[in-house]
Amino acid sequence: MEITDVKVRKLFDEGPMKAIVSVTFDNQLALHDIKVINAKDKFFIVMPSRKNPDETYRDIVHPINAQFRGKLEETVIAAYEDALAQAESATDDSSLIEAESV
């Protein structure tokens, strides 16, 4: 199974959750609501989950082995870092435009 697309849906400035991401596998299966978390200066992903009646959470979907989880996590975090760099670049560009028009 190959990861064929990663879309960073939303970026967050505050708190440990930094992004919400969707991943497409083999151009045929989309997985939404993967969260990018930053805790203790380390990035990791959290799979989509639902709340159980006993107030605990259970993953709706998850990787079966550590090798695939590592590949998924590496790909998602790289996409997050790219999206963050693009967002910062866009902010820098708009600041430059505003300064030039003053």
C-alpha positions in Angstrom: 0.0 0.0 0.0 1.5 3.3 -1.1 0.7 6.8 0.2 -0.2 8.7 -2.9 -1.3 12.0 -1.5 -1.2 14.0 1.8 -3.3 17.1 2.3 -2.8 19.3 5.4 -6.3 20.5 6.0 -5.8 22.9 8.9 -2.8 24.3 10.8 -2.9 25.4 14.5 -0.6 27.9 16.2 -1.7 27.3 19.8 -1.7 24.1 21.9 -0.1 20.7 21.2 -2.3 19.9 18.1 -0.5 21.4 15.2 -2.4 20.1 12.1 -5.2 18.0 10.8 -4.3 15.9 7.8 -5.9 13.7 5.2 -4.0 10.9 3.5 -4.8 9.0 0.3 -3.6 5.4 -0.2 -3.1 3.9 -3.7 -5.3 6.7 -5.2 -8.3 4.8 -3.9 -8.7 5.1 -0.1 -8.8 8.4 1.8 -8.2 8.6 5.6 -9.2 11.9 7.2 -8.6 13.6 10.5 -5.1 12.4 11.3 -3.7 14.8 13.9 -0.2 16.1 14.1 0.8 16.6 17.8 3.8 18.3 19.3 4.6 17.2 22.8 7.9 17.5 24.6 9.6 18.9 21.5 8.6 15.7 19.5 6.1 15.4 16.7 3.9 12.4 16.3 0.6 11.5 14.7 -2.7 10.5 16.3 -5.1 8.4 14.3 -8.9 9.3 14.0 -10.8 8.0 17.0 -14.2 8.0 18.6 -15.4 8.4 22.1 -16.8 5.3 23.8 -19.7 5.4 26.3 -17.2 4.9 29.1 -15.5 8.2 28.1 -12.4 6.4 26.7 -11.3 6.8 23.1 -10.7 4.1 20.5 -8.9 4.5 17.2 -11.3 4.0 14.2 -8.3 3.0 12.0 -4.7 2.3 12.8 -1.5 0.9 11.2 -1.0 -2.8 11.9 2.8 -2.8 12.2 5.5 -0.4 13.4 7.1 -0.3 10.0 4.1 1.1 8.3 3.3 3.4 11.2 6.8 4.9 10.9 6.4 5.4 7.2 3.0 7.1 7.7 4.2 9.3 10.5 7.3 10.3 8.6 5.3 11.2 5.5 2.6 13.1 7.4 5.1 15.1 9.5 7.1 16.0 6.4 3.9 17.3 4.7 3.0 19.3 7.9 6.5 20.9 7.8 6.1 21.8 4.1 2.7 23.3 4.7 4.0 25.3 7.7 7.0 26.6 5.7 4.5 27.6 2.9 2.3 29.4 5.4 5.2 31.3 6.9 6.4 32.2 3.4 3.0 33.5 2.5 2.8 35.5 5.7 6.3 37.0 5.0 5.3 37.8 1.4 2.1 39.6 2.6 4.1 41.6 5.1 6.5 42.6 2.4 3.6 43.7 0.1 2.0 45.7 2.9 5.3 47.4 3.7 5.9 48.3 0.0 2.4 49.8 -0.3 2.9 52.2 2.7 
